[in-house]
Amino acid sequence: MILRQVSFSVEDGRFLAILGNNGVGKSTMLKCLNRILTPAGGEIQVDGDDLSRLSGRERAQRIAFVAQSVPSIQMTVHDIVMLGRRPYMKWSFTEKDHVIVHEAMDRLGVSHLRGRFLDQLSGGERQKVMLARALAQQPKILLLDEPTSSLDIQNQYQVLQIVRDICHEKGITAMVVIHDLNLALRFCDQFLMLRQGEVYRWGGREILDRQALKEVYRVDAEIALVNGYRMVVVD
Amino acid sequence: MNLENSPLESERDATAYRRNQIKSVTFLIALFAVLLAAVLLSLRAGSYNTPTLELIKGIFNRAADSKINLVVRGSRLPRICTAIIAGAGLGITGCVLQAVLRNPLASASTLGVSQGASFGAAFAIIVLQMGSAVGLGMMAIPLCAFLGSVSVAVVILGLSRFRQISPEGIVLAGVAISSMFTGGTTLMQYFADEVELSTLVYWTFGSLGNTDWGDVGRMSVVVLLTGAYFIWNRWDFNALLSGEETATSLGINVRRLTLVNMLLCCLTASMVVSYIGLINFIGLVAPHIVRLVVGNNHVYLLPGSAIAGALLLLLGDLFARVAISPVILPIGAITSFLGGPLFLYLLFKGGRRSADS
């Protein structure tokens, strides 16, 4: 068993960073939240609904997931984003689906790529397309598994800024598994630290202190203020 | 951060997407038009040099010469319809198997379905000695071939259901089972007499000329019903391209999708192979040809693979009939002989394109 006694709640519109060292179960937790993996016990509720009682389609209408790796697909950006409407689709897509897809592409700034195949795009562009697909699902919760791990610094900032803005604008709750603590401190407003398969701490930026970094990551580090932003500086 | 485009850019981008859609639809229409042309060519191919208009009239039993009506309706048209239905079935099942197993080399023959059919046919001819049976006994070979290929499907599905093997594992299991059934067939051949051996070898050559309208009807029902189900699932196959986790997060039961579609593919391919014998490469090559133009979107790829499969088998049959007329070459050998180089060409073309991009 990787995770046990994990209990926390997140309010609408929050951007939660899931932190912890490698193999602690961050991605597993994300996948349990979305029932990609089935937890052995416990309950996950969204707006009071128990997720295990919902059908796959109903769950996909509430929770969207962006995986760590973006496969190389010979399908147009428009069609990839259209996949986000699959949980709402009957025989075919409606005009409303197309409008939502266009809005999602515009919001992520990938409309100009809509006629191109995904495998012709850069890593940053692909990640934005996948975010647009997730946004087209019109979810209440957005789960992101290390979305910035293969991006350059410009794309890392762009992607996380877009997610934060979406959370604030649309009241979507986002949960991101992330290793870069400075990016997390910059963009997220809630933090969940895992240690040895359990929740070590959860709360605001204040939970990341010298003691937490020592006990979770086994490093001596302090939190410094640089240009008004909190940064982790390893001793 | 400015992510917005100018109206001019947006218009250009929308045009690019529409152009892509138009290209895909045009390709499918063109493919269908070539198929119709191949039907006419196939209708003309034969020892009678009959005007095309008379042949078309013959389809509706309206040709001036009653012999033409008889040749068209009794011989050439069932052959053409068999090629179209069987080719479409093999093409679309190849496309679906490649999607659900996430493997571009997947097809009915890769999974061992054809080898299972071969084993079944060998069992009927050599063990049950039904090679020269008449009446209902004539059904023994296609029936045993069907049971042979279905048994392969059952073993593979059983393995994936109870041993929880991955899509890659399923393809490898198919290779192992193929090898087993090929060994079994060879063993039976070892103990067969000359007549049984030649009957079996003739069956494995594959033939489109042994089916009647009843066979065409039965194949059509299966291919049309499973084809409709595959097209119903077109967006689920698209979602699978994004990976199993993403597909699950989109509300798809990936395991059920894989198993049900594999079962239907095996049933369709078994049905086809049991009637026309071993036809390789159609299911493998047809989706790859269409993919070169329309990409991986199954909205276009599924119907395209069906049309391309029908076209390839019909052209293969045409070649087999006219190459050294009046001798009709075995269709199974022709599709393998021409399909191999075609697949190599697609492989190198695809490789070069990847390197270029």
Interface residues (C-beta under 8 A of the other chain):
Chain A: K31 N34 R35 I36 S55 G56 R57 E58 R59 A60 Q61 I63 A64 F65 A67 S69 P71 I73 Q74 M75 T76 H78 D79 I80 M82 L83 G84 R86 P87 M89 W91 D106 L108 G109 S111 H112 L113 R114 G115 R116 F117 D119 Q120 M130 R133 Q137 L143 Q158 Q161 I162
Chain B: M1 L3 E4 N5 E9 S10 R12 D13 A14 T15 A16 Y17 R18 R19 N20 W232 W235 D236 N238 A239 L241 S242 G243 E245 T246 T248 S249 L250 G251 I252 N253 R291 G295 N296 N297 V299 S357
